[in-house]
Amino acid sequence: MTEDEFIAWYPDGVRAEWVDGGVIMMSPVGTDQDDLNLWFAAIMRCFAEFHELGKVFGPNATVRFAS
């Protein structure tokens, strides 16, 4: 699958990654993990803003890393 095919296929609400032409389906997040993610993101966001280091995004942000 190409990256363009993955982007066209990717359904809302599904946790999946495109790696080397393949799709990796991710497990849903549980409440304990979600609570920890939100707490950690809040701390990191406050730190980054205070020190003007950039932006902090949560676990649902879509990113693309250059290869």
All heavy atoms as TSV, in Angstrom:
chain	resi	resn	atom	element	x	y	z
A	1	MET	N	N	0.861	-1.171	0.000
A	1	MET	CA	C	0.000	0.000	0.000
A	1	MET	C	C	0.909	1.236	0.000
A	1	MET	O	O	1.859	1.301	0.767
A	1	MET	CB	C	-0.886	-0.031	1.260
A	1	MET	CG	C	-1.687	1.208	1.491
A	1	MET	SD	S	-2.690	1.181	3.011
A	1	MET	CE	C	-4.000	0.086	2.539
A	2	THR	N	N	0.580	2.186	-0.845
A	2	THR	CA	C	1.336	3.428	-0.873
A	2	THR	C	C	0.842	4.352	0.240
A	2	THR	O	O	-0.231	4.134	0.823
A	2	THR	CB	C	1.182	4.144	-2.219
A	2	THR	OG1	O	-0.181	4.584	-2.341
A	2	THR	CG2	C	1.575	3.257	-3.382
A	3	GLU	N	N	1.607	5.403	0.493
A	3	GLU	CA	C	1.186	6.365	1.507
A	3	GLU	C	C	-0.118	7.038	1.106
A	3	GLU	O	O	-1.011	7.217	1.933
A	3	GLU	CB	C	2.280	7.412	1.712
A	3	GLU	CG	C	1.938	8.428	2.772
A	3	GLU	CD	C	3.009	9.471	2.958
A	3	GLU	OE1	O	3.987	9.500	2.193
A	3	GLU	OE2	O	2.857	10.281	3.886
A	4	ASP	N	N	-0.261	7.385	-0.165
A	4	ASP	CA	C	-1.506	7.995	-0.636
A	4	ASP	C	C	-2.698	7.055	-0.471
A	4	ASP	O	O	-3.794	7.484	-0.097
A	4	ASP	CB	C	-1.375	8.419	-2.100
A	4	ASP	CG	C	-0.444	9.610	-2.277
A	4	ASP	OD1	O	-0.268	10.383	-1.306
A	4	ASP	OD2	O	0.115	9.763	-3.377
A	5	GLU	N	N	-2.511	5.767	-0.744
A	5	GLU	CA	C	-3.583	4.782	-0.552
A	5	GLU	C	C	-3.954	4.675	0.920
A	5	GLU	O	O	-5.127	4.570	1.269
A	5	GLU	CB	C	-3.152	3.417	-1.089
A	5	GLU	CG	C	-3.058	3.346	-2.594
A	5	GLU	CD	C	-2.430	2.048	-3.091
A	5	GLU	OE1	O	-1.632	1.425	-2.352
A	5	GLU	OE2	O	-2.749	1.665	-4.232
A	6	PHE	N	N	-2.946	4.702	1.794
A	6	PHE	CA	C	-3.209	4.635	3.231
A	6	PHE	C	C	-4.026	5.842	3.685
A	6	PHE	O	O	-5.006	5.701	4.409
A	6	PHE	CB	C	-1.898	4.559	4.018
A	6	PHE	CG	C	-2.085	4.629	5.506
A	6	PHE	CD1	C	-2.583	3.541	6.198
A	6	PHE	CD2	C	-1.768	5.777	6.212
A	6	PHE	CE1	C	-2.764	3.588	7.579
A	6	PHE	CE2	C	-1.942	5.838	7.586
A	6	PHE	CZ	C	-2.438	4.742	8.270
A	7	ILE	N	N	-3.627	7.030	3.240
A	7	ILE	CA	C	-4.341	8.252	3.624
A	7	ILE	C	C	-5.783	8.212	3.126
A	7	ILE	O	O	-6.708	8.587	3.850
A	7	ILE	CB	C	-3.596	9.492	3.103
A	7	ILE	CG1	C	-2.271	9.639	3.857
A	7	ILE	CG2	C	-4.445	10.749	3.242
A	7	ILE	CD1	C	-1.328	10.650	3.266
A	8	ALA	N	N	-6.001	7.721	1.912
A	8	ALA	CA	C	-7.361	7.621	1.365
A	8	ALA	C	C	-8.181	6.573	2.116
A	8	ALA	O	O	-9.388	6.734	2.300
A	8	ALA	CB	C	-7.297	7.263	-0.119
A	9	TRP	N	N	-7.540	5.502	2.588
A	9	TRP	CA	C	-8.237	4.412	3.280
A	9	TRP	C	C	-8.515	4.744	4.731
A	9	TRP	O	O	-9.536	4.349	5.276
A	9	TRP	CB	C	-7.392	3.138	3.217
A	9	TRP	CG	C	-7.818	2.093	4.201
A	9	TRP	CD1	C	-8.814	1.181	4.039
A	9	TRP	CD2	C	-7.294	1.875	5.519
A	9	TRP	NE1	N	-8.933	0.401	5.169
A	9	TRP	CE2	C	-8.005	0.821	6.094
A	9	TRP	CE3	C	-6.289	2.488	6.265
A	9	TRP	CZ2	C	-7.740	0.347	7.374
A	9	TRP	CZ3	C	-6.021	2.019	7.542
A	9	TRP	CH2	C	-6.747	0.961	8.077
A	10	TYR	N	N	-7.645	5.473	5.380
A	10	TYR	CA	C	-7.646	5.666	6.834
A	10	TYR	C	C	-8.995	6.162	7.353
A	10	TYR	O	O	-9.383	7.298	7.107
A	10	TYR	CB	C	-6.545	6.661	7.205
A	10	TYR	CG	C	-6.244	6.714	8.672
A	10	TYR	CD1	C	-5.351	5.830	9.231
A	10	TYR	CD2	C	-6.863	7.639	9.504
A	10	TYR	CE1	C	-5.056	5.869	10.580
A	10	TYR	CE2	C	-6.582	7.685	10.850
A	10	TYR	CZ	C	-5.675	6.798	11.387
A	10	TYR	OH	O	-5.400	6.823	12.722
A	11	PRO	N	N	-9.728	5.316	8.091
A	11	PRO	CA	C	-11.037	5.721	8.612
A	11	PRO	C	C	-10.908	6.510	9.921
A	11	PRO	O	O	-9.984	6.286	10.702
A	11	PRO	CB	C	-11.755	4.389	8.854
A	11	PRO	CG	C	-10.663	3.391	9.036
A	11	PRO	CD	C	-9.456	3.899	8.303
A	12	ASP	N	N	-11.830	7.438	10.154
A	12	ASP	CA	C	-11.852	8.193	11.407
A	12	ASP	C	C	-12.066	7.243	12.583
A	12	ASP	O	O	-12.817	6.275	12.479
A	12	ASP	CB	C	-12.987	9.217	11.401
A	12	ASP	CG	C	-12.691	10.395	10.492
A	12	ASP	OD1	O	-11.507	10.625	10.184
A	12	ASP	OD2	O	-13.651	11.074	10.089
A	13	GLY	N	N	-11.407	7.538	13.687
A	13	GLY	CA	C	-11.594	6.761	14.901
A	13	GLY	C	C	-10.791	5.478	14.969
A	13	GLY	O	O	-10.863	4.759	15.963
A	14	VAL	N	N	-10.023	5.166	13.939
A	14	VAL	CA	C	-9.213	3.949	13.931
A	14	VAL	C	C	-7.775	4.334	14.234
A	14	VAL	O	O	-7.259	5.315	13.717
A	14	VAL	CB	C	-9.293	3.235	12.565
A	14	VAL	CG1	C	-8.297	2.102	12.478
A	14	VAL	CG2	C	-10.693	2.720	12.338
A	15	ARG	N	N	-7.130	3.570	15.108
A	15	ARG	CA	C	-5.721	3.800	15.409
A	15	ARG	C	C	-4.901	2.851	14.546
A	15	ARG	O	O	-4.938	1.648	14.736
A	15	ARG	CB	C	-5.451	3.559	16.889
A	15	ARG	CG	C	-6.203	4.539	17.781
A	15	ARG	CD	C	-5.884	4.351	19.249
A	15	ARG	NE	N	-4.479	4.671	19.472
A	15	ARG	CZ	C	-3.627	3.919	20.182
A	15	ARG	NH1	N	-4.047	2.815	20.736
A	15	ARG	NH2	N	-2.376	4.270	20.333
A	16	ALA	N	N	-4.193	3.407	13.595
A	16	ALA	CA	C	-3.375	2.600	12.693
A	16	ALA	C	C	-2.166	3.408	12.254
A	16	ALA	O	O	-2.197	4.637	12.261
A	16	ALA	CB	C	-4.183	2.174	11.473
A	17	GLU	N	N	-1.106	2.705	11.901
A	17	GLU	CA	C	0.104	3.342	11.382
A	17	GLU	C	C	0.465	2.705	10.055
A	17	GLU	O	O	0.209	1.520	9.831
A	17	GLU	CB	C	1.268	3.170	12.359
A	17	GLU	CG	C	1.079	3.880	13.675
A	17	GLU	CD	C	2.280	3.718	14.593
A	17	GLU	OE1	O	3.320	3.174	14.160
A	17	GLU	OE2	O	2.175	4.142	15.752
A	18	TRP	N	N	1.085	3.497	9.208
A	18	TRP	CA	C	1.580	3.011	7.921
A	18	TRP	C	C	3.093	2.927	8.036
A	18	TRP	O	O	3.770	3.931	8.257
A	18	TRP	CB	C	1.161	3.969	6.811
A	18	TRP	CG	C	1.652	3.583	5.457
A	18	TRP	CD1	C	1.137	2.605	4.661
A	18	TRP	CD2	C	2.734	4.150	4.734
A	18	TRP	NE1	N	1.841	2.537	3.487
A	18	TRP	CE2	C	2.833	3.469	3.504
A	18	TRP	CE3	C	3.651	5.159	4.994
A	18	TRP	CZ2	C	3.794	3.779	2.548
A	18	TRP	CZ3	C	4.604	5.465	4.049
A	18	TRP	CH2	C	4.668	4.778	2.844
A	19	VAL	N	N	3.641	1.727	7.940
A	19	VAL	CA	C	5.079	1.508	8.102
A	19	VAL	C	C	5.573	0.631	6.965
A	19	VAL	O	O	5.110	-0.505	6.794
A	19	VAL	CB	C	5.394	0.838	9.460
A	19	VAL	CG1	C	6.891	0.592	9.605
A	19	VAL	CG2	C	4.869	1.671	10.614
A	20	ASP	N	N	6.505	1.142	6.183
A	20	ASP	CA	C	7.127	0.387	5.092
A	20	ASP	C	C	6.094	-0.277	4.172
A	20	ASP	O	O	6.238	-1.439	3.795
A	20	ASP	CB	C	8.088	-0.661	5.637
A	20	ASP	CG	C	9.286	-0.041	6.342
A	20	ASP	OD1	O	9.718	1.050	5.917
A	20	ASP	OD2	O	9.787	-0.632	7.311
A	21	GLY	N	N	5.023	0.434	3.872
A	21	GLY	CA	C	4.025	-0.071	2.952
A	21	GLY	C	C	2.969	-0.955	3.572
A	21	GLY	O	O	2.064	-1.426	2.892
A	22	GLY	N	N	3.053	-1.192	4.877
A	22	GLY	CA	C	2.065	-2.033	5.556
A	22	GLY	C	C	1.300	-1.250	6.604
A	22	GLY	O	O	1.739	-0.205	7.079
A	23	VAL	N	N	0.137	-1.748	6.958
A	23	VAL	CA	C	-0.712	-1.117	7.960
A	23	VAL	C	C	-0.581	-1.879	9.267
A	23	VAL	O	O	-0.698	-3.101	9.297
A	23	VAL	CB	C	-2.189	-1.095	7.509
A	23	VAL	CG1	C	-3.084	-0.529	8.592
A	23	VAL	CG2	C	-2.336	-0.314	6.218
A	24	ILE	N	N	-0.331	-1.152	10.341
A	24	ILE	CA	C	-0.263	-1.736	11.682
A	24	ILE	C	C	-1.450	-1.200	12.456
A	24	ILE	O	O	-1.561	0.007	12.687
A	24	ILE	CB	C	1.052	-1.373	12.392
A	24	ILE	CG1	C	2.242	-1.899	11.594
A	24	ILE	CG2	C	1.047	-1.919	13.818
A	24	ILE	CD1	C	3.587	-1.464	12.126
A	25	MET	N	N	-2.349	-2.086	12.826
A	25	MET	CA	C	-3.527	-1.697	13.600
A	25	MET	C	C	-3.146	-1.627	15.078
A	25	MET	O	O	-2.459	-2.502	15.584
A	25	MET	CB	C	-4.669	-2.703	13.397
A	25	MET	CG	C	-5.113	-2.834	11.948
A	25	MET	SD	S	-5.754	-1.319	11.235
A	25	MET	CE	C	-7.275	-1.151	12.142
A	26	MET	N	N	-3.587	-0.591	15.744
A	26	MET	CA	C	-3.274	-0.370	17.150
A	26	MET	C	C	-4.491	-0.699	18.021
A	26	MET	O	O	-5.627	-0.504	17.596
A	26	MET	CB	C	-2.873	1.091	17.368
A	26	MET	CG	C	-1.822	1.591	16.382
A	26	MET	SD	S	-0.264	0.734	16.498
A	26	MET	CE	C	0.456	1.637	17.824
A	27	SER	N	N	-4.226	-1.149	19.224
A	27	SER	CA	C	-5.299	-1.443	20.176
A	27	SER	C	C	-5.949	-0.155	20.651
A	27	SER	O	O	-5.296	0.889	20.713
A	27	SER	CB	C	-4.741	-2.175	21.394
A	27	SER	OG	O	-4.172	-3.391	21.020
A	28	PRO	N	N	-7.224	-0.224	21.026
A	28	PRO	CA	C	-7.870	0.954	21.601
A	28	PRO	C	C	-7.195	1.325	22.926
A	28	PRO	O	O	-6.619	0.473	23.602
A	28	PRO	CB	C	-9.309	0.514	21.854
A	28	PRO	CG	C	-9.484	-0.766	21.130
A	28	PRO	CD	C	-8.133	-1.350	20.912
A	29	VAL	N	N	-7.279	2.591	23.293
A	29	VAL	CA	C	-6.685	3.074	24.537
A	29	VAL	C	C	-7.669	2.866	25.679
A	29	VAL	O	O	-8.846	3.197	25.558
A	29	VAL	CB	C	-6.332	4.569	24.405
A	29	VAL	CG1	C	-5.817	5.120	25.718
A	29	VAL	CG2	C	-5.318	4.768	23.304
A	30	GLY	N	N	-7.179	2.339	26.790
A	30	GLY	CA	C	-8.005	2.171	27.983
A	30	GLY	C	C	-8.084	3.461	28.781
A	30	GLY	O	O	-7.343	4.424	28.535
A	31	THR	N	N	-8.963	3.507	29.751
A	31	THR	CA	C	-9.171	4.730	30.528
A	31	THR	C	C	-7.944	5.109	31.352
A	31	THR	O	O	-7.630	6.296	31.472
A	31	THR	CB	C	-10.400	4.602	31.441
A	31	THR	OG1	O	-10.245	3.455	32.281
A	31	THR	CG2	C	-11.674	4.472	30.625
A	32	ASP	N	N	-7.249	4.135	31.936
A	32	ASP	CA	C	-6.050	4.448	32.712
A	32	ASP	C	C	-4.957	5.040	31.828
A	32	ASP	O	O	-4.312	6.024	32.190
A	32	ASP	CB	C	-5.507	3.203	33.420
A	32	ASP	CG	C	-6.370	2.752	34.577
A	32	ASP	OD1	O	-7.195	3.560	35.070
A	32	ASP	OD2	O	-6.217	1.592	34.999
A	33	GLN	N	N	-4.758	4.468	30.649
A	33	GLN	CA	C	-3.744	4.987	29.735
A	33	GLN	C	C	-4.126	6.376	29.242
A	33	GLN	O	O	-3.279	7.263	29.152
A	33	GLN	CB	C	-3.546	4.055	28.550
A	33	GLN	CG	C	-2.476	4.548	27.589
A	33	GLN	CD	C	-2.267	3.633	26.407
A	33	GLN	OE1	O	-2.815	2.544	26.342
A	33	GLN	NE2	N	-1.472	4.077	25.465
A	34	ASP	N	N	-5.390	6.590	28.934
A	34	ASP	CA	C	-5.847	7.889	28.459
A	34	ASP	C	C	-5.651	8.948	29.537
A	34	ASP	O	O	-5.205	10.065	29.250
A	34	ASP	CB	C	-7.312	7.813	28.032
A	34	ASP	CG	C	-7.755	9.061	27.293
A	34	ASP	OD1	O	-7.060	9.469	26.342
A	34	ASP	OD2	O	-8.801	9.616	27.670
A	35	ASP	N	N	-5.961	8.617	30.781
A	35	ASP	CA	C	-5.778	9.537	31.895
A	35	ASP	C	C	-4.303	9.910	32.045
A	35	ASP	O	O	-3.953	11.085	32.208
A	35	ASP	CB	C	-6.311	8.911	33.188
A	35	ASP	CG	C	-6.300	9.875	34.344
A	35	ASP	OD1	O	-6.693	11.050	34.145
A	35	ASP	OD2	O	-5.897	9.468	35.455
A	36	LEU	N	N	-3.421	8.925	31.967
A	36	LEU	CA	C	-1.987	9.174	32.067
A	36	LEU	C	C	-1.492	10.017	30.890
A	36	LEU	O	O	-0.708	10.952	31.075
A	36	LEU	CB	C	-1.221	7.853	32.133
A	36	LEU	CG	C	0.290	7.958	32.283
A	36	LEU	CD1	C	0.661	8.695	33.563
A	36	LEU	CD2	C	0.905	6.569	32.280
A	37	ASN	N	N	-1.960	9.709	29.678
A	37	ASN	CA	C	-1.567	10.489	28.502
A	37	ASN	C	C	-1.954	11.962	28.650
A	37	ASN	O	O	-1.166	12.855	28.335
A	37	ASN	CB	C	-2.214	9.931	27.230
A	37	ASN	CG	C	-1.593	8.643	26.761
A	37	ASN	OD1	O	-0.483	8.292	27.126
A	37	ASN	ND2	N	-2.330	7.904	25.954
A	38	LEU	N	N	-3.176	12.222	29.110
A	38	LEU	CA	C	-3.641	13.608	29.266
A	38	LEU	C	C	-2.843	14.336	30.338
A	38	LEU	O	O	-2.474	15.507	30.165
A	38	LEU	CB	C	-5.135	13.631	29.599
A	38	LEU	CG	C	-6.060	13.228	28.459
A	38	LEU	CD1	C	-7.495	13.103	28.953
A	38	LEU	CD2	C	-5.970	14.225	27.320
A	39	TRP	N	N	-2.558	13.667	31.447
A	39	TRP	CA	C	-1.768	14.269	32.526
A	39	TRP	C	C	-0.370	14.617	32.029
A	39	TRP	O	O	0.128	15.726	32.231
A	39	TRP	CB	C	-1.709	13.296	33.708
A	39	TRP	CG	C	-0.788	13.742	34.799
A	39	TRP	CD1	C	-1.064	14.651	35.778
A	39	TRP	CD2	C	0.552	13.294	35.006
A	39	TRP	NE1	N	0.039	14.800	36.583
A	39	TRP	CE2	C	1.042	13.977	36.134
A	39	TRP	CE3	C	1.383	12.392	34.358
A	39	TRP	CZ2	C	2.331	13.771	36.619
A	39	TRP	CZ3	C	2.656	12.183	34.839
A	39	TRP	CH2	C	3.130	12.877	35.962
A	40	PHE	N	N	0.274	13.666	31.358
A	40	PHE	CA	C	1.633	13.876	30.874
A	40	PHE	C	C	1.676	14.974	29.803
A	40	PHE	O	O	2.570	15.831	29.819
A	40	PHE	CB	C	2.199	12.566	30.325
A	40	PHE	CG	C	3.654	12.643	29.980
A	40	PHE	CD1	C	4.600	12.858	30.968
A	40	PHE	CD2	C	4.079	12.506	28.676
A	40	PHE	CE1	C	5.947	12.928	30.658
A	40	PHE	CE2	C	5.421	12.581	28.340
A	40	PHE	CZ	C	6.359	12.798	29.346
A	41	ALA	N	N	0.718	14.987	28.897
A	41	ALA	CA	C	0.670	16.011	27.859
A	41	ALA	C	C	0.484	17.398	28.479
A	41	ALA	O	O	1.094	18.372	28.015
A	41	ALA	CB	C	-0.445	15.714	26.857
A	42	ALA	N	N	-0.333	17.502	29.525
A	42	ALA	CA	C	-0.550	18.792	30.184
A	42	ALA	C	C	0.740	19.302	30.812
A	42	ALA	O	O	1.082	20.490	30.689
A	42	ALA	CB	C	-1.650	18.667	31.237
A	43	ILE	N	N	1.478	18.424	31.461
A	43	ILE	CA	C	2.744	18.825	32.069
A	43	ILE	C	C	3.751	19.231	30.993
A	43	ILE	O	O	4.429	20.264	31.109
A	43	ILE	CB	C	3.311	17.689	32.950
A	43	ILE	CG1	C	2.458	17.559	34.207
A	43	ILE	CG2	C	4.769	17.946	33.309
A	43	ILE	CD1	C	2.829	16.415	35.096
A	44	MET	N	N	3.859	18.430	29.940
A	44	MET	CA	C	4.796	18.733	28.865
A	44	MET	C	C	4.420	20.032	28.155
A	44	MET	O	O	5.288	20.829	27.797
A	44	MET	CB	C	4.851	17.579	27.859
A	44	MET	CG	C	5.451	16.308	28.433
A	44	MET	SD	S	7.149	16.502	28.988
A	44	MET	CE	C	7.951	16.908	27.458
A	45	ARG	N	N	3.130	20.260	27.959
A	45	ARG	CA	C	2.679	21.491	27.301
A	45	ARG	C	C	3.029	22.712	28.139
A	45	ARG	O	O	3.546	23.709	27.613
A	45	ARG	CB	C	1.177	21.438	27.040
A	45	ARG	CG	C	0.657	22.719	26.413
A	45	ARG	CD	C	-0.746	22.572	25.925
A	45	ARG	NE	N	-0.663	21.828	24.670
A	45	ARG	CZ	C	-1.715	21.502	23.941
A	45	ARG	NH1	N	-2.921	21.824	24.336
A	45	ARG	NH2	N	-1.560	20.841	22.824
A	46	CYS	N	N	2.775	22.659	29.439
A	46	CYS	CA	C	3.124	23.782	30.318
A	46	CYS	C	C	4.623	24.059	30.282
A	46	CYS	O	O	5.059	25.208	30.196
A	46	CYS	CB	C	2.664	23.504	31.748
A	46	CYS	SG	S	0.880	23.559	31.976
A	47	PHE	N	N	5.435	23.014	30.337
A	47	PHE	CA	C	6.892	23.154	30.303
A	47	PHE	C	C	7.342	23.768	28.980
A	47	PHE	O	O	8.152	24.706	28.952
A	47	PHE	CB	C	7.550	21.784	30.517
A	47	PHE	CG	C	9.050	21.840	30.563
A	47	PHE	CD1	C	9.703	22.110	31.753
A	47	PHE	CD2	C	9.803	21.627	29.418
A	47	PHE	CE1	C	11.085	22.165	31.807
A	47	PHE	CE2	C	11.190	21.674	29.457
A	47	PHE	CZ	C	11.832	21.950	30.651
A	48	ALA	N	N	6.834	23.243	27.872
A	48	ALA	CA	C	7.234	23.722	26.546
A	48	ALA	C	C	6.816	25.181	26.339
A	48	ALA	O	O	7.584	25.966	25.783
A	48	ALA	CB	C	6.634	22.843	25.459
A	49	GLU	N	N	5.619	25.543	26.783
A	49	GLU	CA	C	5.173	26.921	26.625
A	49	GLU	C	C	5.986	27.866	27.499
A	49	GLU	O	O	6.392	28.942	27.051
A	49	GLU	CB	C	3.679	27.037	26.955
A	49	GLU	CG	C	2.787	26.453	25.881
A	49	GLU	CD	C	1.305	26.524	26.231
A	49	GLU	OE1	O	0.948	27.068	27.305
A	49	GLU	OE2	O	0.496	26.029	25.425
A	50	PHE	N	N	6.257	27.479	28.731
A	50	PHE	CA	C	7.014	28.321	29.651
A	50	PHE	C	C	8.411	28.604	29.109
A	50	PHE	O	O	8.926	29.709	29.203
A	50	PHE	CB	C	7.096	27.662	31.032
A	50	PHE	CG	C	7.833	28.483	32.041
A	50	PHE	CD1	C	7.201	29.539	32.686
A	50	PHE	CD2	C	9.161	28.222	32.343
A	50	PHE	CE1	C	7.876	30.309	33.614
A	50	PHE	CE2	C	9.850	28.989	33.269
A	50	PHE	CZ	C	9.209	30.037	33.907
A	51	HIS	N	N	9.041	27.594	28.536
A	51	HIS	CA	C	10.405	27.719	28.013
A	51	HIS	C	C	10.445	28.041	26.513
A	51	HIS	O	O	11.526	28.044	25.922
A	51	HIS	CB	C	11.194	26.437	28.290
A	51	HIS	CG	C	11.423	26.197	29.747
A	51	HIS	ND1	N	12.354	26.888	30.488
A	51	HIS	CD2	C	10.817	25.354	30.620
A	51	HIS	CE1	C	12.338	26.471	31.737
A	51	HIS	NE2	N	11.401	25.539	31.845
A	52	GLU	N	N	9.260	28.287	25.922
A	52	GLU	CA	C	9.143	28.614	24.494
A	52	GLU	C	C	9.884	27.594	23.620
A	52	GLU	O	O	10.690	27.937	22.763
A	52	GLU	CB	C	9.629	30.038	24.224
A	52	GLU	CG	C	8.813	31.082	24.957
A	52	GLU	CD	C	9.286	32.498	24.721
A	52	GLU	OE1	O	10.293	32.709	24.014
A	52	GLU	OE2	O	8.636	33.414	25.262
A	53	LEU	N	N	9.573	26.319	23.834
A	53	LEU	CA	C	10.248	25.223	23.132
A	53	LEU	C	C	9.474	24.683	21.940
A	53	LEU	O	O	9.982	23.836	21.216
A	53	LEU	CB	C	10.531	24.075	24.114
A	53	LEU	CG	C	11.464	24.420	25.267
A	53	LEU	CD1	C	11.533	23.267	26.251
A	53	LEU	CD2	C	12.846	24.769	24.736
A	54	GLY	N	N	8.259	25.120	21.753
A	54	GLY	CA	C	7.461	24.607	20.643
A	54	GLY	C	C	6.131	24.075	21.129
A	54	GLY	O	O	5.650	24.432	22.195
A	55	LYS	N	N	5.545	23.191	20.343
A	55	LYS	CA	C	4.208	22.660	20.628
A	55	LYS	C	C	4.280	21.218	21.112
A	55	LYS	O	O	5.162	20.463	20.707
A	55	LYS	CB	C	3.350	22.710	19.374
A	55	LYS	CG	C	3.019	24.095	18.914
A	55	LYS	CD	C	1.551	24.152	18.629
A	55	LYS	CE	C	1.142	25.566	18.340
A	55	LYS	NZ	N	-0.007	25.937	19.087
A	56	VAL	N	N	3.316	20.849	21.925
A	56	VAL	CA	C	3.146	19.472	22.382
A	56	VAL	C	C	1.768	19.020	21.916
A	56	VAL	O	O	0.774	19.703	22.149
A	56	VAL	CB	C	3.243	19.364	23.923
A	56	VAL	CG1	C	2.912	17.963	24.402
A	56	VAL	CG2	C	4.636	19.787	24.388
A	57	PHE	N	N	1.716	17.889	21.232
A	57	PHE	CA	C	0.456	17.344	20.746
A	57	PHE	C	C	0.124	16.064	21.500
A	57	PHE	O	O	1.014	15.381	22.005
A	57	PHE	CB	C	0.541	17.056	19.246
A	57	PHE	CG	C	0.749	18.300	18.426
A	57	PHE	CD1	C	2.008	18.674	18.009
A	57	PHE	CD2	C	-0.329	19.108	18.099
A	57	PHE	CE1	C	2.203	19.822	17.268
A	57	PHE	CE2	C	-0.146	20.265	17.357
A	57	PHE	CZ	C	1.121	20.621	16.944
A	58	GLY	N	N	-1.140	15.735	21.539
A	58	GLY	CA	C	-1.590	14.529	22.199
A	58	GLY	C	C	-1.418	13.297	21.320
A	58	GLY	O	O	-0.951	13.386	20.177
A	59	PRO	N	N	-1.825	12.148	21.833
A	59	PRO	CA	C	-1.603	10.884	21.122
A	59	PRO	C	C	-2.442	10.709	19.868
A	59	PRO	O	O	-2.181	9.810	19.074
A	59	PRO	CB	C	-1.971	9.823	22.167
A	59	PRO	CG	C	-2.922	10.519	23.083
A	59	PRO	CD	C	-2.470	11.953	23.125
A	60	ASN	N	N	-3.427	11.555	19.652
A	60	ASN	CA	C	-4.281	11.410	18.471
A	60	ASN	C	C	-3.846	12.275	17.295
A	60	ASN	O	O	-4.483	12.242	16.241
A	60	ASN	CB	C	-5.736	11.721	18.834
A	60	ASN	CG	C	-6.281	10.724	19.821
A	60	ASN	OD1	O	-5.984	9.548	19.748
A	60	ASN	ND2	N	-7.065	11.194	20.769
A	61	ALA	N	N	-2.781	13.037	17.459
A	61	ALA	CA	C	-2.291	13.881	16.372
A	61	ALA	C	C	-1.666	12.994	15.275
A	61	ALA	O	O	-0.999	12.020	15.558
A	61	ALA	CB	C	-1.257	14.869	16.882
A	62	THR	N	N	-1.920	13.365	14.041
A	62	THR	CA	C	-1.343	12.649	12.914
A	62	THR	C	C	-0.048	13.330	12.529
A	62	THR	O	O	-0.014	14.547	12.330
A	62	THR	CB	C	-2.308	12.658	11.717
A	62	THR	OG1	O	-3.530	12.019	12.123
A	62	THR	CG2	C	-1.720	11.915	10.533
A	63	VAL	N	N	1.012	12.556	12.454
A	63	VAL	CA	C	2.316	13.105	12.076
A	63	VAL	C	C	2.928	12.249	10.979
A	63	VAL	O	O	2.594	11.081	10.813
A	63	VAL	CB	C	3.285	13.179	13.276
A	63	VAL	CG1	C	2.781	14.123	14.324
A	63	VAL	CG2	C	3.522	11.804	13.866
A	64	ARG	N	N	3.834	12.861	10.246
A	64	ARG	CA	C	4.575	12.137	9.216
A	64	ARG	C	C	6.044	12.469	9.409
A	64	ARG	O	O	6.423	13.633	9.408
A	64	ARG	CB	C	4.149	12.577	7.811
A	64	ARG	CG	C	4.881	11.816	6.732
A	64	ARG	CD	C	4.458	12.307	5.353
A	64	ARG	NE	N	5.007	11.474	4.311
A	64	ARG	CZ	C	6.241	11.614	3.837
A	64	ARG	NH1	N	7.047	12.519	4.323
A	64	ARG	NH2	N	6.656	10.814	2.882
A	65	PHE	N	N	6.847	11.451	9.644
A	65	PHE	CA	C	8.281	11.621	9.805
A	65	PHE	C	C	8.977	11.376	8.487
A	65	PHE	O	O	8.670	10.421	7.783
A	65	PHE	CB	C	8.832	10.652	10.866
A	65	PHE	CG	C	8.265	10.908	12.237
A	65	PHE	CD1	C	7.303	10.062	12.769
A	65	PHE	CD2	C	8.695	11.983	12.984
A	65	PHE	CE1	C	6.775	10.279	14.024
A	65	PHE	CE2	C	8.175	12.226	14.244
A	65	PHE	CZ	C	7.221	11.372	14.761
A	66	ALA	N	N	9.907	12.238	8.129
A	66	ALA	CA	C	10.663	12.063	6.895
A	66	ALA	C	C	11.526	10.817	7.012
A	66	ALA	O	O	12.045	10.489	8.069
A	66	ALA	CB	C	11.530	13.284	6.640
A	67	SER	N	N	11.677	10.128	5.899
A	67	SER	CA	C	12.515	8.914	5.936
A	67	SER	C	C	13.870	9.181	5.338
A	67	SER	O	O	14.148	10.154	4.735
A	67	SER	CB	C	11.844	7.786	5.169
A	67	SER	OG	O	11.459	8.202	3.888
